[in-house]
Amino acid sequence: MTALHATEVGRQVAFSGLLPSTASYLLEYLSLRGNELSALVPGGEQHPGDAMQLNYCLLNACLTAPEFSSNNRTRTIPYGFDETVQNERVERYASLLAEPTWQAYRSAANAATLLIDWSDGVPMNLLEGQLPGVRAGTIKGLCRDVSWVLSGLANILAAATKPTISVQERPLCLRAFSRPALSELRKLLAPIRRLQWRLDVGLPSAVLWMTRLKTATGERAVGRQEAFSLHQVGLGSFESLRRRSNWNTLVEILTADGVSNPHERAKEIQQLANNWHTTVRERHLQQQIDRVDEADRHLIEEFYRSRGKEFEVAFQNLLKRVGIEYKLFDADQKAGAFDYLLQFDERPDVVVECKTKQGKELVDLTAARVVLASSEQYGYRDNFCVTLCQPGVDPNVPENLESIARLCVVETHDLAEAFTRLMKDSMSLQSFHDWLTQPGQARMDTLMVHTRSAIEPETPGGEPI
């Protein structure tokens, strides 16, 4: 009798709730056009990419998948999107679509265009007028459905392109792919997750971080329209919103938006921004120490509180506690050396650089990238690199790293959540490795698919990725 087993890809398809035919359709599309799509991922001034085209192609692929278009479809594109209207985007991007003959999928073409506008922050009243019969409820429902598909696709693609699984365990369409080709496909993971987040909140990338600003009761402190207005006048970044020199501009835009007391609101917004990261960290710290054994609580607390060399000691203590072997790589004061080489059974070593900032300052782009040059200098150019950021990373940094296939940034509170699960034995060291070695930013929101069982509940109040 032949023994059957579930592959990691099959497991993620089951977790996603998507039709298996949808997973196959989207993976086949990415396998055929992955190089061209990866080339669209922005990578700084020297490689601007084309995020608009990438996002449109991904949305269109989701909407033409069997999930929406087959006889067995489980989701529908609502009535009204099939109108014959001028659609410049689909005409411009047709050659790279999953279905280049887009006229047979007119509803998908129109829906993808409208969802792009929603994710760019276009006000809902303007979106409602684009197509007859398409109203706010319809648009929000479609956003939820496509967001679900994108979430499933990211997890399925992550499993299908893992460098540690055998060729036979990969989907058929990816079995002939070389390691560099799989690495190129993995560049799409962070953009897919970012697009999902943008669909959830209807905002451009630059102001996504504002959706994490919470009131004392846990509600969003900055609404969609307010965040978009700030973005339009150049106050979308974390640093620009906090800067005192921008006070007058902040008051002016709030006045123009009709805020009853713009000076008080401006003061409130700047205070929220200043305290944002500290508030998030304190909430997660309390949740984590409540879940670990009393003997382990000081390990988590020191990891949060320490800086500099003391932070490295706290990190080492947690590595020892969960059984991760490591080599302190810069112990001999090597010039420009990274900090650690994490070692796993049957997994490639991981290069780690610790970057700490004092007070409420956050790690910037230059500091987040330095580990790449260090790894190449010391002969580890093929190893995955991680920058551990204490207390955190500037929220606009991760998007600028998405085109780098072998770099991940992780903030202290996210890594502490992973350590908490390792201590509670609800996550294996292999799953920890898989989570930490995905390009972009390792966030606790994506830990769910790496958790071994339902023993360890998801952290309450998680943020969207």
BELURDA-V410342 format. One record per residue. N is the residue number from 1. OMEGA is omega in degrees with one decimal (999 if undefined). D_CENTER is the distance of its C-alpha to the mean C-alpha in Angstrom with 1 decimal. Layout:
BEGIN
[[N | OMEGA | D_CENTER] [N | OMEGA | D_CENTER]]
END
This chain:
BEGIN
[[1 | 179.8 | 42.6] [2 | 179.0 | 39.1] [3 | 178.5 | 36.5] [4 | 175.7 | 33.2] [5 | 179.2 | 29.8] [6 | 174.7 | 26.3] [7 | 178.4 | 24.0] [8 | 178.6 | 20.4] [9 | 178.6 | 19.5] [10 | 178.8 | 22.0] [11 | -179.3 | 20.7] [12 | 174.7 | 17.2] [13 | 179.1 | 19.0] [14 | 178.7 | 21.1] [15 | -173.5 | 18.3] [16 | -175.3 | 16.6] [17 | 179.3 | 19.8] [18 | 172.2 | 19.9] [19 | 175.4 | 23.2] [20 | 179.1 | 23.6] [21 | 175.7 | 24.9] [22 | 178.6 | 21.7] [23 | 180.0 | 19.7] [24 | -179.2 | 22.5] [25 | -176.8 | 22.6] [26 | 177.1 | 19.0] [27 | 178.1 | 19.1] [28 | 176.4 | 22.5] [29 | -179.7 | 21.2] [30 | 178.6 | 18.5] [31 | -179.3 | 21.2] [32 | -173.1 | 23.6] [33 | -174.6 | 21.6] [34 | -179.1 | 18.7] [35 | -179.9 | 20.3] [36 | 179.0 | 20.8] [37 | 179.1 | 17.4] [38 | 179.2 | 15.9] [39 | 179.8 | 18.5] [40 | -178.9 | 17.0] [41 | -179.0 | 13.8] [42 | -179.4 | 14.7] [43 | 177.9 | 15.8] [44 | -174.9 | 17.9] [45 | -177.6 | 21.4] [46 | 178.2 | 22.8] [47 | -175.5 | 20.4] [48 | -179.5 | 19.3] [49 | 178.1 | 18.2] [50 | -176.6 | 18.1] [51 | 179.9 | 14.8] [52 | -179.5 | 17.1] [53 | 179.1 | 18.7] [54 | -177.7 | 15.5] [55 | 179.6 | 14.1] [56 | -179.0 | 17.7] [57 | 179.1 | 18.3] [58 | 178.6 | 15.2] [59 | -179.8 | 16.4] [60 | 179.2 | 19.9] [61 | 177.8 | 19.4] [62 | -174.2 | 18.0] [63 | 175.3 | 21.1] [64 | 179.7 | 23.6] [65 | 178.6 | 22.6] [66 | 178.6 | 25.1] [67 | -177.5 | 23.1] [68 | -166.5 | 24.5] [69 | -176.2 | 27.4] [70 | 176.1 | 29.3] [71 | 179.9 | 32.3] [72 | -175.0 | 30.3] [73 | 178.5 | 27.4] [74 | 177.6 | 25.8] [75 | -178.6 | 24.3] [76 | 169.0 | 26.1] [77 | -171.6 | 25.7] [78 | 177.0 | 28.1] [79 | 178.8 | 31.4] [80 | -179.4 | 31.6] [81 | -177.8 | 29.0] [82 | 178.6 | 31.6] [83 | 175.6 | 33.6] [84 | -179.3 | 34.8] [85 | 176.9 | 33.4] [86 | -178.4 | 32.7] [87 | -175.3 | 29.2] [88 | -176.5 | 28.7] [89 | -176.8 | 25.1] [90 | 177.8 | 25.9] [91 | -178.3 | 29.0] [92 | -172.8 | 27.3] [93 | -170.5 | 24.6] [94 | -173.4 | 26.7] [95 | -177.4 | 27.3] [96 | -178.8 | 23.6] [97 | 174.2 | 23.1] [98 | 177.3 | 23.3] [99 | -177.3 | 26.6] [100 | 174.8 | 28.2] [101 | -168.5 | 31.1] [102 | -177.8 | 29.1] [103 | 177.4 | 32.3] [104 | -180.0 | 32.3] [105 | -175.1 | 28.9] [106 | 179.7 | 29.6] [107 | 179.3 | 27.9] [108 | -179.8 | 24.6] [109 | -179.1 | 25.1] [110 | -179.8 | 25.9] [111 | 179.5 | 23.2] [112 | 178.1 | 20.5] [113 | -179.8 | 22.1] [114 | 179.3 | 22.2] [115 | 174.4 | 18.6] [116 | 179.1 | 17.8] [117 | 178.0 | 20.2] [118 | -178.0 | 18.7] [119 | 176.5 | 15.2] [120 | 176.8 | 17.2] [121 | 179.6 | 18.9] [122 | -178.7 | 22.2] [123 | -175.6 | 24.3] [124 | -178.2 | 24.9] [125 | 176.1 | 28.6] [126 | 177.8 | 28.3] [127 | -178.6 | 26.0] [128 | -178.1 | 28.7] [129 | -175.8 | 31.3] [130 | -178.6 | 29.8] [131 | -178.1 | 31.0] [132 | 176.9 | 34.0] [133 | -179.2 | 33.3] [134 | -175.8 | 29.5] [135 | -173.8 | 28.9] [136 | -179.2 | 26.1] [137 | 178.0 | 26.1] [138 | -178.2 | 25.8] [139 | -179.0 | 22.9] [140 | 177.3 | 20.9] [141 | 178.8 | 21.8] [142 | 176.4 | 20.6] [143 | 179.7 | 17.2] [144 | -177.9 | 16.9] [145 | -177.8 | 18.1] [146 | 176.3 | 16.0] [147 | 178.2 | 12.8] [148 | -179.8 | 14.1] [149 | 179.5 | 14.8] [150 | 178.7 | 11.4] [151 | 178.3 | 10.0] [152 | -179.4 | 12.9] [153 | -179.4 | 12.8] [154 | -178.5 | 9.4] [155 | 178.5 | 11.2] [156 | 179.5 | 14.4] [157 | 178.2 | 13.6] [158 | 179.3 | 12.2] [159 | -175.3 | 15.5] [160 | -176.5 | 17.6] [161 | 178.5 | 16.8] [162 | -178.4 | 17.1] [163 | -174.2 | 19.8] [164 | -179.6 | 21.6] [165 | -177.9 | 22.7] [166 | 179.5 | 26.0] [167 | -177.3 | 26.7] [168 | 179.9 | 28.4] [169 | 177.1 | 25.4] [170 | 171.4 | 23.2] [171 | -175.1 | 23.6] [172 | -175.6 | 26.7] [173 | -178.3 | 25.0] [174 | -172.9 | 23.2] [175 | -179.2 | 26.1] [176 | -176.6 | 27.6] [177 | 174.5 | 24.5] [178 | 178.0 | 25.0] [179 | 177.1 | 22.7] [180 | 179.6 | 21.9] [181 | 176.3 | 21.3] [182 | 178.3 | 18.8] [183 | 176.9 | 17.0] [184 | 179.0 | 16.8] [185 | -178.8 | 15.3] [186 | 174.7 | 12.5] [187 | -177.0 | 11.6] [188 | -176.0 | 10.5] [189 | -177.6 | 7.7] [190 | 177.3 | 5.0] [191 | 178.2 | 7.2] [192 | -179.8 | 7.6] [193 | 177.3 | 4.5] [194 | 177.9 | 5.0] [195 | 176.9 | 8.5] [196 | 179.7 | 8.5] [197 | 179.8 | 7.7] [198 | 176.1 | 10.4] [199 | -178.9 | 12.6] [200 | -172.3 | 12.6] [201 | 177.3 | 13.9] [202 | -176.7 | 15.5] [203 | 174.6 | 14.6] [204 | -176.7 | 13.9] [205 | -172.8 | 11.0] [206 | -176.4 | 13.5] [207 | 177.6 | 14.1] [208 | -177.1 | 11.0] [209 | -179.4 | 11.7] [210 | -179.9 | 15.1] [211 | 178.1 | 14.0] [212 | 175.8 | 13.8] [213 | -173.8 | 17.4] [214 | 172.5 | 19.6] [215 | 179.6 | 23.4] [216 | -179.6 | 25.6] [217 | 176.1 | 25.5] [218 | 179.0 | 21.7] [219 | 177.4 | 21.4] [220 | -174.7 | 19.3] [221 | 179.8 | 21.4] [222 | -178.6 | 20.6] [223 | -177.2 | 21.0] [224 | -176.4 | 19.5] [225 | 180.0 | 22.7] [226 | 178.8 | 23.1] [227 | -178.9 | 19.6] [228 | 177.9 | 20.3] [229 | 177.4 | 23.8] [230 | 178.6 | 22.6] [231 | -176.1 | 20.3] [232 | 179.6 | 23.3] [233 | 174.9 | 25.5] [234 | 179.3 | 23.2] [235 | -177.1 | 22.2] [236 | -176.4 | 18.5] [237 | 179.9 | 17.4] [238 | -177.1 | 17.6] [239 | -176.3 | 20.6] [240 | -178.8 | 22.5] [241 | -179.0 | 22.4] [242 | -171.1 | 23.9] [243 | -178.3 | 26.4] [244 | -178.3 | 30.0] [245 | 179.8 | 31.1] [246 | -175.9 | 29.0] [247 | -176.4 | 30.7] [248 | 178.0 | 33.1] [249 | 178.7 | 30.5] [250 | 179.3 | 28.5] [251 | -178.5 | 31.7] [252 | -178.3 | 32.7] [253 | 176.8 | 29.6] [254 | 175.7 | 29.8] [255 | 179.6 | 33.5] [256 | 178.9 | 32.9] [257 | 176.6 | 30.5] [258 | 178.3 | 33.5] [259 | -173.2 | 32.3] [260 | 178.9 | 35.5] [261 | -172.3 | 35.3] [262 | -179.7 | 33.0] [263 | 178.3 | 34.0] [264 | -179.9 | 33.1] [265 | 177.9 | 29.8] [266 | 178.0 | 29.0] [267 | -179.7 | 29.9] [268 | -179.0 | 27.8] [269 | 179.6 | 24.6] [270 | 176.7 | 25.2] [271 | 177.6 | 25.8] [272 | -179.7 | 22.6] [273 | -179.8 | 20.7] [274 | -175.0 | 22.8] [275 | -172.0 | 22.3] [276 | -172.7 | 18.7] [277 | 178.2 | 17.3] [278 | -179.6 | 20.6] [279 | 178.9 | 20.5] [280 | -178.5 | 17.1] [281 | -178.9 | 18.2] [282 | 179.2 | 21.6] [283 | -179.0 | 20.5] [284 | 177.3 | 18.4] [285 | -178.7 | 21.3] [286 | 178.6 | 23.8] [287 | -175.8 | 22.0] [288 | -179.0 | 21.7] [289 | 175.2 | 25.3] [290 | -174.7 | 26.6] [291 | -178.5 | 25.4] [292 | 176.6 | 26.5] [293 | -176.5 | 30.2] [294 | -178.6 | 32.2] [295 | -177.3 | 32.9] [296 | -173.3 | 29.2] [297 | -178.3 | 28.4] [298 | 178.5 | 29.6] [299 | 179.2 | 27.2] [300 | -177.7 | 24.2] [301 | 178.9 | 25.9] [302 | 178.9 | 26.9] [303 | 178.4 | 23.4] [304 | -167.8 | 22.3] [305 | -170.2 | 25.5] [306 | 177.1 | 26.5] [307 | 174.8 | 26.0] [308 | -177.8 | 27.2] [309 | 177.5 | 29.2] [310 | 177.3 | 29.2] [311 | 178.6 | 25.5] [312 | 176.9 | 25.9] [313 | 179.1 | 28.6] [314 | 177.3 | 26.5] [315 | 179.2 | 23.7] [316 | 179.6 | 26.5] [317 | 177.9 | 28.0] [318 | 177.2 | 24.9] [319 | 178.9 | 24.7] [320 | -177.8 | 28.3] [321 | -176.9 | 27.9] [322 | 173.9 | 25.5] [323 | 177.0 | 27.3] [324 | 177.2 | 25.1] [325 | 179.5 | 27.5] [326 | 173.7 | 26.9] [327 | 176.7 | 28.8] [328 | -166.7 | 29.1] [329 | -178.1 | 29.0] [330 | -177.3 | 30.3] [331 | -177.9 | 33.1] [332 | 178.8 | 35.7] [333 | 177.0 | 34.5] [334 | -177.8 | 33.5] [335 | 176.1 | 32.8] [336 | -177.0 | 29.1] [337 | 172.6 | 28.2] [338 | -170.8 | 24.8] [339 | -171.0 | 25.1] [340 | 168.0 | 24.5] [341 | 179.0 | 24.5] [342 | -173.6 | 23.1] [343 | -176.7 | 25.1] [344 | 174.8 | 24.6] [345 | 175.8 | 27.0] [346 | 175.9 | 26.5] [347 | 178.0 | 23.2] [348 | 176.3 | 23.0] [349 | -179.2 | 23.1] [350 | 177.5 | 20.1] [351 | -178.8 | 20.7] [352 | 173.4 | 19.7] [353 | 177.6 | 20.4] [354 | 176.4 | 20.6] [355 | -179.7 | 20.4] [356 | 176.4 | 21.8] [357 | 180.0 | 22.8] [358 | 176.4 | 25.5] [359 | -177.6 | 25.5] [360 | 178.1 | 22.6] [361 | -177.0 | 21.7] [362 | -178.0 | 18.3] [363 | -176.9 | 17.5] [364 | -174.6 | 17.6] [365 | -178.1 | 16.6] [366 | -179.8 | 19.9] [367 | -178.8 | 19.7] [368 | -175.4 | 16.2] [369 | -168.9 | 17.5] [370 | -179.0 | 20.9] [371 | -179.9 | 20.3] [372 | 179.4 | 20.2] [373 | 179.6 | 23.7] [374 | -179.5 | 24.9] [375 | 179.1 | 24.0] [376 | -179.1 | 25.8] [377 | -175.6 | 28.7] [378 | 170.0 | 29.3] [379 | 179.6 | 29.0] [380 | -176.0 | 25.5] [381 | 179.3 | 24.1] [382 | -178.8 | 23.0] [383 | 177.6 | 21.2] [384 | -177.1 | 17.5] [385 | 178.6 | 16.9] [386 | 170.8 | 15.1] [387 | 178.8 | 15.5] [388 | -170.8 | 16.0] [389 | 179.5 | 16.0] [390 | 6.3 | 18.7] [391 | 180.0 | 18.5] [392 | -179.1 | 15.1] [393 | 175.5 | 13.5] [394 | -172.3 | 14.2] [395 | 179.1 | 11.3] [396 | -179.9 | 12.0] [397 | -173.8 | 11.9] [398 | -179.5 | 8.4] [399 | -179.9 | 8.8] [400 | 179.9 | 12.2] [401 | -171.7 | 11.4] [402 | -179.5 | 9.5] [403 | -179.4 | 13.0] [404 | -170.3 | 13.9] [405 | -175.0 | 13.9] [406 | 179.5 | 15.1] [407 | 175.5 | 13.2] [408 | 170.6 | 10.7] [409 | 179.2 | 10.8] [410 | 179.2 | 11.1] [411 | -175.1 | 12.8] [412 | -175.4 | 16.1] [413 | 176.2 | 15.5] [414 | 178.9 | 12.5] [415 | 177.4 | 14.7] [416 | 176.8 | 17.7] [417 | 176.8 | 16.3] [418 | 176.9 | 16.1] [419 | 178.1 | 19.6] [420 | -179.7 | 20.8] [421 | 175.9 | 20.1] [422 | 178.1 | 21.8] [423 | -179.1 | 24.7] [424 | 176.8 | 25.0] [425 | 175.3 | 25.0] [426 | 179.8 | 22.4] [427 | 179.4 | 20.3] [428 | 177.4 | 21.8] [429 | 177.9 | 21.5] [430 | 177.6 | 20.6] [431 | 175.9 | 17.6] [432 | 178.1 | 16.6] [433 | -179.8 | 17.0] [434 | -179.2 | 14.9] [435 | -174.0 | 11.9] [436 | -173.8 | 12.5] [437 | 171.4 | 13.1] [438 | -177.8 | 9.9] [439 | 177.2 | 9.2] [440 | 179.1 | 6.7] [441 | 177.1 | 6.0] [442 | -178.1 | 7.5] [443 | -177.7 | 7.2] [444 | 179.7 | 10.1] [445 | -178.7 | 8.7] [446 | 179.1 | 8.3] [447 | -174.6 | 11.8] [448 | -176.0 | 13.7] [449 | 178.2 | 13.9] [450 | -178.6 | 15.3] [451 | -171.6 | 17.8] [452 | -175.9 | 21.3] [453 | 179.1 | 22.8] [454 | -179.2 | 23.1] [455 | -177.3 | 25.0] [456 | -178.8 | 22.2] [457 | 176.0 | 20.9] [458 | 178.3 | 17.4] [459 | 179.0 | 17.1] [460 | 176.0 | 18.4] [461 | -180.0 | 16.8] [462 | -179.4 | 13.1] [463 | 173.9 | 10.7] [464 | 179.4 | 8.4] [465 | 999 | 4.6]]
END
